[in-house]
């Protein structure tokens, strides 16, 4: 179990998938997850690159592979095929001691009272995808880039009921006075208090900010959460230069930042948008020497 491993050592997560596929030619507006079927070797090479760079945990390319998101692309009929293929590709990329983790993103619609989606409908959608993974022998799930604790708790409880382990990860944006909140207005303190009472393997933050701001979020988490913590920052703030989107933090910034994460006893460190195997290599350089 992940908790048992984290009680003994810190781990390196993987890096970005979506921005890597975009650089590889994924057209704007196309679902990255579909490339599990149409471009499996590109997905494999990205994942294998992270393994070779030192990642201890590798995620499936399935952030948007729930029924609701797939339906927006006319792909709901391929839900089993896309998720199963993702597991196959990921397993092929792993070393014997690398952990496989299923990536699950938000559904894309708000749960009542903020939207029309009921908790039961959300649970059914999450359950469908989780059951596919469980049938493939996957036990670890990362709920990444969530902005609502209501939705994340529904997903978490669904996964736990099916015998899986959960990393519950949220995205925060900087606000006035140095504060951070999710899109739904929830602070890291609020999220930490909510998940302190749930048996998650780790509480996480990913995307939204670069490593310097993520360190501040990590410090808040550690002040309010007694369990294991995961952080996957972007490579800084995205900037548009011509027709290119570039990020303003370097792999060397992640080398320095990883040392800062250690000061706050962060247990899993990786990268999100804009990162690649160079960033993971520097993270691994620090994590694996401990």
C-alpha positions as CSV (number, residue, x, y, z in Angstrom):
1,X,0.0,0.0,0.0
2,X,1.1,3.5,-0.7
3,X,0.9,4.6,2.9
4,X,3.2,1.8,3.9
5,X,5.8,2.9,1.3
6,X,5.5,6.6,2.3
7,X,6.1,5.7,5.9
8,X,9.6,4.6,4.9
9,X,10.6,7.0,2.1
10,X,9.6,9.9,-0.2
11,X,8.6,9.3,-3.8
12,X,8.9,11.0,-7.1
13,X,5.8,11.5,-9.2
14,X,5.8,11.9,-13.0
15,X,5.5,15.1,-15.0
16,X,3.1,16.6,-17.5
17,X,1.1,14.6,-20.1
18,X,-1.2,17.1,-21.8
19,X,1.4,19.7,-22.6
20,X,3.8,17.0,-23.7
21,X,1.3,15.6,-26.2
22,X,0.6,19.1,-27.5
23,X,4.3,19.5,-28.3
24,X,4.1,16.1,-30.0
25,X,1.3,17.4,-32.3
26,X,-1.9,17.0,-30.4
27,X,-4.3,19.4,-32.1
28,X,-6.1,22.1,-30.0
29,X,-9.5,20.9,-28.9
30,X,-8.6,17.2,-29.2
31,X,-8.9,15.0,-26.1
32,X,-5.3,13.8,-25.0
33,X,-6.8,10.5,-23.8
34,X,-7.8,9.5,-27.3
35,X,-4.1,9.2,-28.2
36,X,-4.0,6.0,-26.1
37,X,-5.7,4.5,-29.1
38,X,-4.4,6.5,-32.1
39,X,-0.8,7.3,-30.9
40,X,0.1,4.7,-28.2
41,X,3.8,4.8,-28.8
42,X,4.0,8.6,-28.2
43,X,2.2,8.1,-24.9
44,X,4.5,5.2,-24.0
45,X,7.6,7.2,-24.8
46,X,6.5,10.1,-22.6
47,X,5.8,7.7,-19.7
48,X,9.0,5.7,-20.2
49,X,11.0,9.0,-20.2
50,X,9.6,9.7,-16.8
51,X,10.5,6.3,-15.5
52,X,14.1,6.6,-16.8
53,X,14.3,10.1,-15.2
54,X,13.5,8.6,-11.8
55,X,9.7,8.7,-11.3
56,X,8.5,6.2,-8.7
57,X,4.8,6.7,-9.6
58,X,3.5,6.9,-13.2
59,X,-0.1,7.8,-14.1
60,X,-2.3,6.6,-16.9
61,X,-3.3,9.1,-19.6
62,X,-6.9,9.1,-18.5
63,X,-7.5,12.5,-16.9
64,X,-10.6,13.0,-19.1
65,X,-11.7,9.4,-19.6
66,X,-14.9,9.4,-17.6
67,X,-18.2,9.0,-19.4
68,X,-19.2,12.6,-19.1
69,X,-16.0,14.1,-20.5
70,X,-15.8,11.5,-23.2
71,X,-19.3,12.3,-24.3
72,X,-18.3,15.8,-25.2
73,X,-15.9,14.3,-27.8
74,X,-18.3,11.6,-29.0
75,X,-16.1,9.0,-27.4
76,X,-18.3,7.7,-24.6
77,X,-18.7,4.4,-26.5
78,X,-14.9,3.8,-26.2
79,X,-14.7,4.3,-22.4
80,X,-13.5,0.8,-21.7
81,X,-11.1,0.7,-24.7
82,X,-9.5,4.0,-23.8
83,X,-9.0,3.2,-20.1
84,X,-7.8,-0.4,-20.6
85,X,-5.4,0.7,-23.3
86,X,-4.0,3.4,-21.0
87,X,-3.3,0.7,-18.3
88,X,-1.6,-1.5,-20.9
89,X,0.6,1.4,-22.2
90,X,1.5,2.4,-18.7
91,X,2.4,-1.1,-17.5
92,X,4.7,-1.5,-20.5
93,X,6.6,1.7,-19.5
94,X,7.2,0.7,-15.8
95,X,10.2,-0.8,-14.1
96,X,9.4,-3.7,-11.7
97,X,9.4,-1.3,-8.7
98,X,7.5,1.6,-10.3
99,X,3.9,2.2,-9.0
100,X,1.1,2.5,-11.5
101,X,-1.5,5.1,-10.7
102,X,-4.8,5.8,-12.4
103,X,-5.4,9.5,-13.2
104,X,-9.0,10.7,-12.7
105,X,-10.0,14.3,-13.4
106,X,-13.2,16.2,-12.5
107,X,-16.4,15.4,-14.4
108,X,-16.6,18.8,-15.9
109,X,-20.0,19.8,-14.5
110,X,-20.9,21.1,-11.0
111,X,-22.6,19.0,-8.5
112,X,-25.7,20.4,-6.8
113,X,-26.3,22.8,-5.1
114,X,-23.8,24.5,-7.5
115,X,-25.0,22.7,-10.6
116,X,-27.5,20.2,-11.9
117,X,-25.5,17.0,-11.4
118,X,-26.6,15.0,-8.4
119,X,-24.2,13.3,-6.0
120,X,-25.7,9.9,-7.1
121,X,-25.1,10.7,-10.8
122,X,-21.5,11.8,-10.1
123,X,-20.9,8.6,-8.0
124,X,-22.2,6.4,-10.9
125,X,-19.9,8.1,-13.4
126,X,-16.8,7.8,-11.2
127,X,-17.8,4.2,-10.3
128,X,-17.9,3.2,-14.0
129,X,-14.4,4.4,-14.6
130,X,-13.0,3.1,-11.4
131,X,-14.5,-0.4,-11.9
132,X,-12.7,-0.6,-15.3
133,X,-9.4,0.1,-13.6
134,X,-10.1,-2.2,-10.7
135,X,-10.8,-5.0,-13.2
136,X,-7.4,-4.4,-14.6
137,X,-5.8,-4.7,-11.2
138,X,-5.2,-1.0,-10.6
139,X,-5.4,-0.1,-6.9
140,X,-3.9,3.5,-6.7
141,X,-5.9,6.5,-8.0
142,X,-4.9,10.2,-8.2
143,X,-7.9,12.6,-8.2
144,X,-6.0,15.5,-9.8
145,X,-6.9,19.1,-10.6
146,X,-10.1,19.1,-8.5
147,X,-11.6,22.4,-7.4
148,X,-14.5,21.2,-5.4
149,X,-14.2,19.2,-2.1
150,X,-17.8,18.0,-2.7
151,X,-16.9,16.3,-6.0
152,X,-13.6,15.0,-4.7
153,X,-15.2,13.4,-1.6
154,X,-17.8,11.7,-3.8
155,X,-14.9,10.3,-6.0
156,X,-12.8,9.4,-2.9
157,X,-15.6,7.5,-1.2
158,X,-16.4,5.7,-4.4
159,X,-12.8,4.5,-4.9
160,X,-12.5,3.5,-1.2
161,X,-15.7,1.5,-1.5
162,X,-14.1,-0.5,-4.4
163,X,-10.9,-1.2,-2.5
164,X,-8.7,1.5,-4.0
165,X,-6.2,4.0,-2.5
166,X,-6.6,7.7,-3.1
167,X,-4.4,10.7,-3.6
168,X,-6.8,13.6,-3.5
169,X,-5.2,16.6,-5.3
170,X,-6.6,20.1,-5.7
171,X,-5.8,23.1,-7.9
172,X,-5.4,26.5,-6.2
173,X,-5.1,30.0,-7.6
174,X,-3.4,32.9,-5.9
175,X,-5.7,35.6,-4.5
176,X,-5.2,38.9,-2.7
177,X,-3.1,39.1,0.5
178,X,-1.1,36.0,-0.4
179,X,-4.0,33.6,-0.1
180,X,-4.9,30.7,-2.3
181,X,-8.3,29.2,-3.1
182,X,-9.8,26.7,-5.5
183,X,-12.2,27.9,-8.2
184,X,-15.0,27.1,-5.7
185,X,-13.4,29.4,-3.1
186,X,-12.0,26.7,-0.8
187,X,-8.7,27.4,0.8
188,X,-5.9,24.8,1.5
189,X,-6.8,25.0,5.1
190,X,-10.5,24.1,4.4
191,X,-9.5,21.2,2.2
192,X,-7.0,19.9,4.7
193,X,-9.6,19.9,7.5
194,X,-12.1,18.1,5.2
195,X,-9.6,15.3,4.2
196,X,-8.1,14.9,7.7
197,X,-11.1,12.8,8.5
198,X,-11.0,10.6,5.4
199,X,-8.6,7.6,5.0
200,X,-6.8,9.0,1.9
201,X,-3.3,7.8,1.1
202,X,-2.2,11.4,0.5
203,X,-3.6,14.9,0.1
204,X,-2.2,16.8,-2.9
205,X,-2.0,20.0,-4.9
206,X,-1.2,20.1,-8.6
207,X,-1.3,22.5,-11.5
208,X,-2.5,26.2,-11.0
209,X,0.8,27.5,-9.8
210,X,4.6,27.2,-10.3
211,X,6.9,25.6,-7.7
212,X,7.5,28.8,-5.7
213,X,3.8,29.3,-5.0
214,X,3.3,25.6,-4.5
215,X,5.8,25.6,-1.7
216,X,3.5,28.1,0.1
217,X,0.5,25.8,-0.4
218,X,2.6,22.9,0.9
219,X,3.5,24.9,4.0
220,X,-0.2,25.5,4.6
221,X,-1.1,21.9,4.1
222,X,1.5,20.7,6.5
223,X,0.3,23.1,9.2
224,X,-3.3,21.7,8.9
225,X,-2.9,18.1,7.7
226,X,-1.2,15.2,9.6
227,X,-1.0,12.7,6.8
228,X,1.1,12.4,3.6
229,X,1.2,15.2,1.1
230,X,1.8,15.2,-2.7
231,X,2.8,18.3,-4.7
232,X,2.9,18.6,-8.6
233,X,3.5,22.2,-9.6
234,X,3.5,23.6,-13.1
235,X,6.7,24.8,-14.6
236,X,5.7,28.3,-13.6
237,X,3.1,30.6,-15.1
238,X,2.3,29.9,-18.8
239,X,3.1,32.8,-21.2
240,X,2.0,33.1,-24.8
241,X,4.9,33.9,-27.2
242,X,3.7,34.1,-30.8
243,X,1.9,30.8,-31.3
244,X,3.7,29.0,-28.5
245,X,2.9,28.6,-24.8
246,X,6.0,28.7,-22.7
247,X,6.6,28.3,-18.9
248,X,8.9,30.5,-16.9
249,X,10.4,28.1,-14.4
250,X,13.4,25.9,-15.3
251,X,14.4,22.4,-14.3
252,X,17.0,24.1,-12.1
253,X,14.2,25.9,-10.3
254,X,12.7,22.5,-9.4
255,X,16.1,21.4,-8.1
256,X,16.1,24.3,-5.6
257,X,12.3,24.0,-4.9
258,X,12.5,20.3,-4.1
259,X,14.9,21.1,-1.3
260,X,12.3,23.6,0.0
261,X,9.6,21.0,-0.1
262,X,11.7,18.8,2.1
263,X,11.7,21.5,4.8
264,X,7.9,21.0,5.0
265,X,8.1,17.2,5.0
266,X,6.3,16.8,1.6
267,X,6.2,13.1,0.7
268,X,5.5,13.0,-3.1
269,X,7.0,15.5,-5.5
270,X,6.4,15.7,-9.3
271,X,5.5,18.1,-12.0
272,X,2.4,19.2,-13.9
273,X,1.9,21.4,-17.0
274,X,5.0,22.5,-18.7
275,X,7.3,20.0,-17.1
276,X,9.2,17.1,-18.8
277,X,11.7,14.5,-17.9
278,X,14.4,17.1,-17.2
279,X,12.4,18.5,-14.3
280,X,11.7,15.0,-13.0
281,X,15.4,14.2,-13.2
282,X,16.3,17.1,-10.9
283,X,13.5,16.2,-8.4
284,X,14.7,12.6,-8.3
285,X,18.3,13.8,-7.8
286,X,17.2,15.3,-4.5
287,X,14.5,12.8,-3.4
288,X,16.5,9.7,-4.0
289,X,19.6,10.9,-2.2
290,X,17.7,11.1,1.0
